[in-house]
Amino acid sequence: MTKLEMRELRGDDLFTVLGILGKLDVKDEIVNMFNGGDGKVTKLEDHKKKQDEVANMVEQRGMAIMAGIMQKALLNIGKVKTDVNGLLADLCGVKVKDIQDLSLVEYTALLIKLFKKPELKGFFGSISSLLA
């Protein structure tokens, strides 16, 4: 298959993304990602550390939380297969069958492309502001 182009995420895609997140059962991990991992809100301005130390701490915490989210997501991935394939097909303007027929390498690359979308990062950033 030729390289698939992915459109920008739109407001209406929010419902699909939220549905997928709900089925993955990663709510607690996402909340912890924004609350510092221990249930307490950690505000950067509360730290008296250098900016590099704070950035390093946030990056390490984010990587640990994302690993937890990925582990939980993998355990529940079968629950969202149809939803993810439908979202990818919609974003790429192709049929679900075209997504299902992708090689493992192509499918994985498409998933990575989705997770790296600035709109998705912005969505999680918006959620974090609601939780802080």
Order of alpha helices (4+ residues) and beta strands (2+ residues): alpha-alpha-alpha-alpha-alpha-alpha-alpha
